[in-house]
Amino acid sequence: MTYCKKFASGLRMVVKKIDGLLSVSMGAIVGTGSCFETQDENGISHFIEHMMFKGTHKRSAFEISDAMDRIGAQVNAFTSKDITCYYAKSTSDHAGEAFEILSDFVLDSVFPEEEMDREKGVVLEEISMTEDTPDDLCLDVLAEAYFGKEGYGRPILGPVENVKRFSRDDLFAYIAERYAPENIVISFAGNIDVKYAEELVEKYFEGKLKKRAFIPREKKLSLCGNSLFKKKDIEQVHIAFAYPSLKREDARMDAALVMNVVLGGGMSSRLFQKVREQMGLAYTVYSYISSFTEGGLLAVYAGVNPSNVQKAQDAILQTIAQFCREKFTDDEFLRGKEQLKSSVILGQENTASQMVAYGKHLLFTGEVLDLQKRIRNIDAMTKDDCAEVLALSFDANKMAASAVGRIDAPLSIR
């Protein structure tokens, strides 16, 4: 069963009760991330996520982790373009204790100055690690090439100079604006009594939050269609291409996901078979869709030898062009549909992914996610539905590209 409630402060809660388990995942999902930041703020959502674990009025940084370890719970957090999520997973009998600790550091972190200095060093190392992970860097560059320097084009980690400059006052001011009750969803997935979950939220979140005005920030979504590159003395050149895709809640999104499976979503996909199996140009080649409230992108990535960059680019673009001409075979459509359906069903067996899925859906739509309805819709999907989405995709005039490696010029995309 699934239960949803909105509290007086504007805080929302969703509980996906899954009988037969011995554990529960719980999370506080905040509607903020790099796409909401200004240039001077870029990276602050992620830095706050790190600092939340560094001590409260009640617990030190060590005591937070020690308290979770003592009950055998797992705790972590992540920041994306449009959400920040703090979560824990515990056995059902320790759910109350884990949730109290989670609420403590989400609502009462004090950001000690000495911890600020140390954690800045940690985040700077994380930025350096990304610089040394060329496939991740290539996709960051692709986001900027496609969306520009604002909104969804901003990197999650932010620039080094911003991280070095952030002060405690900056963090508290950002939290005061963005961590408003109506911009937070508390989500549970697993074996937990619905009434008990509601009591926990009432006591540890709603009881400490005050209703206050929340002014949403306008997100800028612009499609720049650039080709950008970053020269790196590494063995491979990492290349990526982006095309427009659908909004997160578009009714045709599942058809787009099936299309992506056929194009580059697995070992039987057209890109894998052409670029790797037939031509031997890449060890890794794939495509994926990132969807947001205002729009999305379909990206294609490959890592290749510097001498094969043009061959790989030609092979990728030719595969896409051939796909657009030929559309789906019956086998491709049925295989893609079953892969998507399987991923949805298997995802329901992971309480952490369910917690995020239900919480995120409620945060952005105000509605409760109905996965059974989604499965029925996938079953009812036709090849014509997928062909319709395919016809709307791969507009060369809105294409963007990125490259990282021993390359002296951007990829040619026009």
C-alpha positions in Angstrom: 0.0 0.0 0.0 1.0 3.6 -0.5 0.1 6.5 1.8 0.6 10.2 1.4 0.0 13.1 3.7 0.6 16.9 3.7 1.3 18.5 7.1 0.3 22.0 8.3 3.8 23.4 7.6 3.6 22.3 3.9 5.9 19.3 4.5 4.8 16.2 2.6 5.3 12.5 3.4 4.9 9.3 1.3 5.0 5.8 2.6 5.4 2.7 0.3 4.7 -0.2 2.7 6.2 -3.4 1.4 5.2 -6.4 3.5 7.6 -9.4 3.9 10.7 -7.4 4.3 12.8 -6.9 7.5 14.1 -3.4 6.6 13.0 0.1 5.6 14.6 2.9 3.6 13.8 6.5 4.7 14.8 9.8 3.2 14.4 13.5 3.3 14.3 14.8 -0.3 14.8 18.5 -0.9 13.9 20.2 -4.1 17.3 21.9 -4.7 20.4 21.2 -6.6 22.9 22.8 -9.0 20.2 23.8 -11.5 18.7 26.2 -8.9 22.0 27.9 -8.0 23.4 31.2 -9.2 26.9 31.3 -10.5 28.2 32.5 -7.2 26.3 29.7 -5.4 27.3 26.9 -7.8 28.3 23.9 -5.7 26.6 25.0 -2.5 23.8 22.4 -2.6 26.5 19.7 -2.7 28.7 21.3 -0.1 25.8 21.6 2.3 25.1 17.9 1.7 28.6 17.1 2.9 28.4 19.5 5.9 25.1 18.0 7.2 27.1 15.1 8.6 29.6 17.3 10.5 27.8 17.8 13.8 24.6 19.1 15.4 23.8 20.7 18.8 23.2 17.1 20.0 25.9 15.1 18.2 29.4 15.5 16.9 30.3 14.2 13.4 31.6 11.0 14.9 28.6 10.5 17.1 26.3 10.8 14.1 28.1 7.9 12.3 28.6 6.0 15.5 24.9 6.2 16.4 23.9 4.8 13.0 26.6 2.0 13.3 25.4 1.0 16.7 22.0 0.1 15.3 23.4 -1.5 12.1 21.9 1.2 9.9 23.4 2.7 6.7 23.3 6.4 6.1 24.3 8.5 3.1 23.3 11.4 0.9 23.5 12.6 -2.7 23.1 15.8 -4.7 21.8 15.9 -8.3 20.9 18.7 -10.7 17.5 19.2 -9.0 17.3 17.4 -5.7 19.3 16.7 -2.6 18.5 13.5 -0.7 19.5 12.4 2.8 18.7 8.8 3.5 19.1 5.9 5.8 18.3 2.2 5.7 17.8 0.2 8.8 16.1 -3.0 10.0 12.5 -2.3 10.7 12.9 -2.6 14.5 15.4 0.3 14.5 13.5 2.5 12.1 12.6 5.0 14.8 16.2 5.4 16.0 17.5 5.8 12.5 14.9 8.4 11.6 15.6 10.5 14.7 19.3 10.6 13.8 18.4 11.5 10.2 16.1 14.3 11.3 18.8 15.6 13.8 21.4 16.3 11.2 19.0 17.5 8.4 17.3 20.0 10.7 19.9 20.9 13.3 23.4 20.9 11.7 25.7 23.6 13.1 28.5 23.6 10.5 31.5 23.9 12.8 34.1 26.2 11.4 36.9 23.7 11.8 34.8 21.1 10.0 34.1 23.6 7.2 37.8 23.9 6.5 38.4 20.2 6.5 35.4 19.4 4.3 36.4 22.0 1.8 39.5 20.0 1.3 37.4 16.8 0.9 35.2 18.4 -1.8 38.2 19.9 -3.6 39.6 16.4 -3.8 36.3 15.2 -5.2 36.5 17.9 -7.9 40.0 16.7 -8.7 38.8 13.1 -8.8 36.2 14.2 -11.4 38.9 15.9 -13.4 40.8 12.6 -13.4 37.6 10.6 -14.4 37.4 11.6 -18.0 34.0 9.9 -18.8 32.3 11.8 -16.0 34.1 15.0 -17.0 33.0 14.5 -20.6 29.4 14.3 -19.6 29.8 17.5 -17.4 31.2 19.2 -20.5 28.3 17.9 -22.5 25.8 19.4 -20.1 27.4 22.8 -20.5 27.5 22.4 -24.3 23.9 21.5 -24.4 22.3 23.7 -21.7 24.9 26.5 -21.4 26.5 27.8 -18.2 23.2 28.3 -16.3 20.5 26.0 -15.0 21.0 22.3 -15.9 24.4 23.2 -17.4 25.9 24.0 -14.0 28.2 21.2 -12.6 26.9 19.7 -9.3 30.3 20.1 -7.5 30.7 23.7 -8.6 34.0 25.4 -9.3 37.0 25.3 -6.9 36.9 29.1 -6.2 33.3 28.9 -5.0 33.9 26.0 -2.7 36.9 27.8 -1.1 34.8 30.9 -0.6 31.7 29.4 1.0 31.1 30.6 4.6 28.8 29.3 7.3 26.5 32.3 6.7 26.2 31.3 3.0 25.1 27.8 4.0 22.6 29.0 6.6 21.1 31.6 4.2 20.8 29.0 1.4 19.1 26.5 3.7 16.7 29.2 5.1 15.5 29.8 1.5 15.6 26.3 -0.1 14.9 23.9 2.8 11.4 25.3 3.3 8.8 22.7 4.5 6.9 22.7 1.2 10.1 22.0 -0.7 10.8 18.8 1.3 9.3 15.3 1.0 9.9 12.6 3.6 9.8 9.2 2.0 9.7 5.7 3.4 9.8 2.4 1.5 9.9 -1.0 3.1 8.4 -2.8 6.1 7.1 0.0 8.3 3.7 0.6 9.8 2.1 3.7 8.1 0.8 5.1 11.3 4.2 4.7 13.0 5.9 6.5 10.0 3.4 9.3 10.3 4.1 9.6 14.0 7.9 9.8 13.4 7.5 12.6 10.8 5.1 14.5 13.1 7.5 14.3 16.0 10.9 14.7 14.4 10.2 16.9 11.4 6.8 18.6 11.5 7.2 19.3 15.2 10.4 21.3 14.5 9.4 23.0 11.2 7.6 26.3 11.0 5.3 27.1 8.1 6.9 29.9 6.1 6.6 31.4 2.7 8.5 29.5 0.0 9.4 31.4 -3.2 10.4 29.0 -6.0 13.4 29.9 -8.1 12.9 30.2 -11.8 15.0 27.7 -13.6 16.5 28.7 -17.0 16.3 26.0 -19.7 18.1 27.1 -22.8 19.4 24.8 -25.6 22.8 26.0 -26.7 23.8 23.3 -29.2 27.6 23.9 -28.8 30.5 21.6 -29.3 33.0 21.9 -26.4 36.2 20.0 -25.6 38.8 19.8 -22.8 42.3 18.7 -23.7 43.8 16.0 -21.4 46.9 13.9 -21.9 45.2 10.6 -21.5 45.0 7.4 -23.6 41.5 7.7 -24.9 39.3 10.5 -26.3 35.9 10.5 -24.6 33.2 11.8 -26.9 29.5 12.5 -26.3 26.5 13.8 -28.2 23.2 15.3 -26.9 19.8 15.7 -28.4 16.5 17.1 -27.0 14.3 14.6 -25.1 11.0 14.8 -23.2 10.0 16.4 -20.0 10.0 14.1 -16.9 6.2 13.7 -16.7 5.5 13.5 -20.4 3.1 10.7 -21.1 5.4 9.5 -23.9 8.4 9.1 -21.6 8.3 5.3 -21.4 8.2 5.1 -25.2 11.3 7.3 -25.3 13.0 5.0 -22.8 12.2 2.0 -25.0 13.7 3.9 -27.9 16.8 4.5 -25.9 17.1 0.8 -25.0 17.1 -0.1 -28.7 19.6 2.6 -29.6 22.2 2.2 -26.8 20.7 0.7 -23.7 22.4 -2.7 -23.7 24.6 -5.2 -25.4 22.0 -5.9 -28.0 21.5 -2.2 -28.8 22.3 -0.8 -32.2 25.2 1.4 -31.0 26.8 -1.5 -29.0 26.5 -3.9 -32.0 27.8 -1.4 -34.5 30.5 0.6 -32.7 31.9 -2.2 -30.5 30.9 -5.6 -31.9 31.2 -4.9 -35.7 33.8 -2.1 -35.8 35.8 -2.7 -32.6 36.1 1.1 -32.0 35.2 1.3 -28.3 35.0 -0.8 -25.2 32.3 1.4 -23.8 29.5 2.9 -25.8 25.9 3.6 -24.6 23.1 6.1 -24.6 20.8 7.4 -21.8 18.0 9.9 -21.1 18.1 12.5 -18.4 14.7 14.1 -17.9 13.7 17.1 -15.9 10.6 19.2 -15.2 11.2 21.5 -18.1 12.8 19.2 -20.6 15.6 16.6 -21.0 18.3 15.3 -23.1 19.3 12.0 -24.8 23.0 11.5 -24.6 25.3 9.1 -26.5 28.8 8.4 -25.0 31.9 6.5 -26.2 35.5 6.2 -25.2 37.9 5.7 -28.2 41.5 5.8 -29.3 42.5 9.3 -30.5 43.1 7.9 -34.0 39.5 6.6 -34.2 37.6 9.7 -33.1 36.3 10.5 -36.6 35.5 6.9 -37.3 33.6 6.6 -34.1 31.7 9.8 -34.6 30.7 8.8 -38.1 29.6 5.4 -36.9 27.5 6.8 -34.1 25.8 9.4 -36.3 25.3 6.9 -39.1 23.7 4.5 -36.6 21.3 7.2 -35.4 20.5 8.2 -39.0 19.8 4.6 -39.9 17.6 4.1 -36.9 15.6 7.2 -37.8 15.1 5.8 -41.3 14.3 2.2 -40.5 12.5 2.7 -37.2 11.9 -0.3 -35.0 11.8 -3.9 -36.0 9.3 -6.0 -34.2 12.0 -7.8 -32.3 13.7 -4.6 -31.2 10.4 -3.1 -30.0 9.4 -6.2 -28.0 12.9 -6.6 -26.5 13.1 -3.0 -25.5 9.7 -3.0 -23.9 10.5 -6.1 -21.9 13.8 -4.6 -20.8 12.0 -1.4 -19.6 9.3 -3.4 -17.8 11.8 -5.6 -16.2 13.8 -2.6 -14.9 10.7 -1.1 -13.3 9.7 -4.4 -11.7 13.2 -5.2 -10.4 13.5 -1.7 -9.1 10.5 -2.4 -6.8 12.6 -4.9 -5.0 15.1 -2.2 -3.9 13.7 -0.1 -1.1 16.3 2.7 -1.5 15.4 3.2 -5.1 11.7 3.0 -4.3 12.1 5.6 -1.5 13.7 8.0 -4.0 11.2 7.3 -6.8 8.1 7.8 -4.7 9.6 10.9 -2.9 10.8 12.5 -6.0 7.5 12.0 -7.9 5.6 13.5 -5.0 8.0 16.4 -4.8 7.7 17.4 -8.4 4.1 16.4 -9.3 2.2 16.6 -6.0 0.9 13.1 -6.8 1.6 9.6 -5.6 3.5 7.4 -8.0 1.5 4.4 -9.3 4.0 1.9 -10.6 1.3 -0.7 -11.3 -0.3 1.8 -13.7 3.0 2.4 -15.3 3.5 -1.3 -15.9 0.0 -1.5 -17.5 0.9 1.4 -19.7 4.1 -0.3 -20.8 2.2 -3.4 -21.6 -0.2 -1.4 -23.7 2.5 0.5 -25.6 2.7 -0.1 -29.3 5.5 0.1 -31.8 3.8 3.2 -33.3 4.1 5.0 -29.9 7.8 4.5 -30.0 8.1 5.4 -33.7 6.3 8.7 -32.9 8.9 9.6 -30.2 11.7 8.5 -32.5 10.4 10.9 -35.2 10.6 13.8 -32.7 14.2 13.0 -31.6 17.6 13.6 -33.1 17.2 17.1 -34.5 20.7 17.8 -35.8 20.1 21.6 -35.5 19.7 21.2 -31.7 22.5 18.8 -31.2 25.5 19.3 -28.8 28.8 17.5 -28.5 31.7 17.2 -26.1 35.1 15.6 -26.0 37.9 15.1 -23.4 41.3 13.8 -24.2 44.2 14.4 -26.7 42.1 16.5 -29.0 42.9 20.0 -30.3 39.5 21.1 -31.6 35.8 20.5 -30.8 33.9 17.8 -32.7 32.2 19.0 -35.9 28.5 18.8 -35.5 27.1 20.8 -38.4 
